Amino acid sequence: MSDHAAHGPLVAFTTLATAGAGLVAASACFEVVHGLRSPHALAAGAPLLAAGLAVSLRHLGQKRRAGLAVRGAGRSALSNEALLAGLALAAAALAAGLDLSGAHTQAVTALAGAINAAFLASVGLVYHIRGQRTWRGCSAATPLTGGLAFGAIAVQSTAGPGGVFVGTLLLVAADALLFSRRWRDVAGIAFTEATLANPWTIRRSQLLAARFFLLDVIPFLLLAASPALLATLVAAAGLVVDRFGFYALALQQTTEHEIADVESQIAATGRTARD
Amino acid sequence: MSGAGFVLDLHRCVGCGACVLACRIENGRIETAAWRRVLPLNLRRHQAGPTYFLSVACHHCEEPACLKGCPSGAYEKRPDGVVVHHEERCLGCRYCEMTCPFATPTYDEAKGVMSKCHLCAHRVDAGRLPACVAACPTEALQYAASPEAQAGGATAFVPGFADPAGCRPVVRFLAPAGARRAELFRSLEEALKR
């Protein structure tokens, strides 16, 4: 997909859905592991997921056929994502509903967390595409790690300093590690003149650095100093930059790009021969 | 054995674009994105490499990435190997555009669905050649029920063609002939291997 304007709804959908699923998954994780309940984070998950799914309809040319999206479940990564999104929303709504009505059940919260984590993994697998040069390697895992890191930061910022700090540290460190590998992969691509026509490709270092610092480094330092909502807001901005950068840096290996690569090599060979 | 597809003779193709025009007329795609493109390689005729034209459309892959990725099952591979797209099942999500390593499916803004070359299945079923093949004045573009078996000396990959390893496209290429062009072609292939 080369039309960057068409990515708007996808950026909004994946940001909202990753944030929502990340909140549910991290809340469940901390509740099961540390016994820490985070009713606010759990309650915010379902509305964010629902908003994301509603926005995702905007990128469809035929919105009334959206129901057909699950027909390819098991074969198509996109169908798997759509199916898991529906399940994640239902499970998150059930867990939050039980929590708000005073009938909280840890098993339901844990199940909702597991389904939401599976949904986050499925988001990454949709973009595990061989022909997309900047989406290879660790990129497929970044929605999962990014979502969990955001969720952990949000839970931590409302929970105060305590036992979960180590859990947050681990989730943020895992995301930072994986994202630094994606950063290295993207930086290692030999961009040609033709591929540098995309203005965001020229600014790829700034874009990747902004994501790294906004989602991982700055929120963690803020939390280490004093748990505050500011850390969640910075991490949310990091999530937006993450999803925007993911689509803005998309680089499909088309025949047109391949020809441009070969032509630049022919030109280089000619220059070497004259030298 | 592979299914039906195209064979492109790089020595004969002069890049006239008759195939693109014929495709547009046959399939009513005058004002929408063309299903076939003619892409020149080294049009500036740099002395270190050969010049040729890649006339490309859907390659009707043996393992189509579009079919595998489509969430609504809008793609179908017919028994003869032709990959067809059913508009009435398409969501217009454009995922096939991302997954196809050749970016072959094109988005039809007016209809809100994807579309792509169907190898003029309606003509082939009636015993006729695809419109692009029939229109080619130099017979560079050919139709074959099985290009792999039919085109002797043909190759699945030429410099400038996107990496075909993932989905096994059925298209085959005949390398440029003539002493100088053949030598430039071979040396380019060698240089790219290194």
Interface residues (C-beta under 8 A of the other chain):
Chain A: M1 S2 A6 H59 L60 G61 Q62 R65 A66 L68 A69 V70 R71 G72 R75 S76 A77 L78 S79 A82 V126 Y127 I129 R130 G131 Q132 A250 Q252 Q253 T254 T255 E256 H257 E258 I259 V262 E263 Q265 I266 A267 T269 G270 A273
Chain B: R37 L39 P40 L41 N42 H46 Q47 A48 G49 L54 V56 A65 K68 G69 C70 P71 S72 G73 R89 C90 L91 G92 C93 R94 Y95 E97 M98 T99 C100 P101 F102 A103 Y107 D108 K111 G112 V113 M114 P159 G160 F161 A162 D163 G166 L188 A191 L192
